[in-house]
Amino acid sequence: MLTYQPNSTSTKSEVFQEVKSHIESLGFTIVDHDDTRPWGAFLVIDPNQIEAFQKHFFGEVSLSFESDLSYSPKILMVAPSQKLSWQYHYRRSELWKLVSGEAAIARSLEDIEPEADKMEMDELVKLAQGERHRLIGLEGWGVVAEIWVHTDPKQPSDESDIVRLQDDYARK
């Protein structure tokens, strides 16, 4: 959980700076970020800190650090009434947890997007490789901790491993 609780009147810049400062105050190193996404922003945490990130945000999950799998920790910030694309991935599964604010998730094994379910604070969401999903902002900002579980050790997932089935911002 984050101590910072953004509200619907917070600007993207305010939310981004507050969340970034809070994550850094927890001792995490941010190695990349993007605050230009039309739906919000994200922070990429140093993958070498995956064990600390997992313990802090996903304490109930046991990850196998001795296996061929690798992990990428991130923080997503979804703006009010915005949503990520309806998408899936070939080379990763994902773990999500709402850590601040509010958000919803739509998910399915089929291409047709179902009604979204409101996410509960600190509830673990496991998305299987190939599972269709979408993060959705509600009335206020939502902050989600995320771990990418790379399922192909020879070719880890990246932003090019997004298969968009629908996108409000006309991205391919």
C-alpha positions in Angstrom: 0.0 0.0 0.0 1.1 3.6 -0.6 0.6 6.3 1.9 -0.1 8.8 -0.8 -3.8 8.8 -1.8 -4.4 10.8 -5.1 -7.8 12.3 -5.7 -9.8 13.1 -8.8 -8.6 16.7 -8.8 -4.9 15.8 -8.7 -3.1 16.6 -12.0 -1.0 13.9 -13.7 2.1 15.8 -12.8 1.2 15.9 -9.1 0.3 12.2 -9.0 3.4 11.2 -10.9 5.8 13.3 -8.7 4.1 12.1 -5.4 4.1 8.4 -6.4 7.7 8.7 -7.7 8.9 10.3 -4.5 7.1 7.8 -2.4 8.5 4.8 -4.3 12.0 6.3 -4.0 11.5 6.9 -0.2 10.9 3.1 0.1 14.4 2.6 -1.3 13.4 1.6 -4.8 15.4 2.8 -7.8 13.4 3.9 -10.8 15.2 2.9 -14.0 12.7 4.1 -16.5 9.4 6.0 -16.6 6.8 7.4 -18.9 4.5 10.2 -17.9 3.2 10.8 -21.4 0.9 7.9 -21.7 -2.6 9.1 -22.6 -4.1 6.9 -19.8 -1.6 8.0 -17.1 1.9 7.0 -16.4 4.3 4.3 -15.2 7.5 3.7 -13.3 9.9 0.9 -14.0 11.7 -0.3 -10.9 15.3 -1.8 -11.0 14.8 -5.5 -11.7 17.6 -6.2 -9.3 15.2 -5.1 -6.6 12.5 -7.6 -7.4 12.8 -9.5 -4.1 12.3 -6.3 -2.1 9.5 -5.2 -4.4 7.8 -8.6 -4.1 8.1 -8.5 -0.3 6.8 -5.0 0.0 3.8 -5.2 -2.4 3.2 -8.9 -3.0 4.2 -10.5 0.3 1.7 -13.3 -0.1 3.2 -14.4 -3.4 6.2 -16.8 -3.6 8.3 -16.1 -6.7 11.0 -18.6 -7.8 14.2 -16.6 -8.0 16.2 -19.7 -8.8 14.3 -20.6 -12.0 14.7 -19.5 -15.6 11.9 -17.0 -15.1 12.8 -13.3 -14.7 10.7 -10.5 -13.4 10.1 -6.8 -14.0 8.5 -4.6 -11.3 6.5 -1.6 -12.3 4.1 1.0 -10.9 1.1 2.0 -13.0 -0.9 5.2 -12.5 -4.3 5.3 -14.3 -6.1 8.6 -14.6 -9.8 9.1 -13.8 -12.1 7.8 -16.5 -9.1 6.6 -18.7 -8.1 3.0 -19.6 -5.3 1.0 -21.0 -5.8 -0.9 -24.2 -7.8 -4.2 -24.2 -4.7 -6.4 -24.6 -2.8 -9.6 -24.0 0.9 -10.8 -24.2 2.7 -13.8 -25.7 5.7 -13.7 -23.4 4.5 -12.7 -19.9 2.0 -13.3 -17.2 1.4 -10.5 -14.7 0.6 -9.9 -11.1 -1.3 -6.7 -10.2 -2.3 -5.1 -6.9 -4.2 -1.9 -6.3 -2.0 0.0 -3.8 -3.7 3.4 -3.8 -6.8 5.1 -5.1 -9.3 3.2 -7.2 -9.4 1.3 -10.4 -11.3 -1.5 -12.2 -10.2 -4.4 -14.3 -11.7 -6.2 -17.3 -10.4 -9.6 -18.0 -11.2 -12.6 -20.2 -9.7 -15.6 -22.0 -11.7 -14.4 -25.1 -11.3 -11.4 -27.3 -14.7 -9.9 -26.3 -14.3 -7.5 -23.4 -16.6 -8.2 -20.5 -17.9 -5.7 -17.9 -15.1 -4.5 -15.6 -14.9 -5.4 -11.9 -13.8 -2.8 -9.3 -10.4 -3.7 -7.9 -10.2 -4.1 -4.1 -7.3 -2.5 -2.3 -4.4 -5.0 -1.8 -6.2 -7.8 -3.6 -3.9 -9.9 -5.7 -4.8 -10.2 -9.4 -3.0 -12.9 -11.4 -3.2 -12.5 -15.2 -2.2 -15.6 -17.2 0.0 -15.4 -20.3 -2.4 -14.7 -23.1 -5.3 -13.6 -20.9 -7.0 -10.5 -22.2 -7.1 -7.6 -19.8 -7.5 -3.9 -19.3 -6.9 -1.5 -16.4 -9.5 1.2 -16.0 -9.5 4.4 -14.1 -12.7 5.3 -12.1 -13.6 8.6 -10.5 -10.1 9.1 -9.0 -6.6 8.1 -9.8 -5.6 4.4 -9.4 -2.0 3.2 -8.5 -1.2 -0.4 -9.3 1.9 -2.3 -8.4 2.7 -4.8 -11.2 5.2 -7.6 -11.7 5.8 -8.9 -15.2 6.7 -12.6 -15.1 8.7 -13.2 -18.2 7.8 -16.7 -19.5 10.4 -16.9 -22.3 13.9 -16.5 -20.7 15.5 -16.2 -24.1 13.3 -13.3 -25.2 11.9 -11.4 -22.2 8.7 -9.5 -22.7 8.8 -5.8 -23.4 6.5 -3.1 -24.7 6.5 -4.7 -28.1 4.8 -7.7 -26.6 1.4 -6.0 -26.4 -1.3 -7.3 -28.6 -4.0 -4.6 -28.6 -7.5 -5.8 -29.4 -9.0 -2.3 -28.8 -7.5 1.0 -27.8 -9.2 4.3 -27.1 -6.2 6.2 -28.3 -5.8 4.5 -31.8 -2.5 2.9 -30.9 -1.6 -0.3 -32.7 
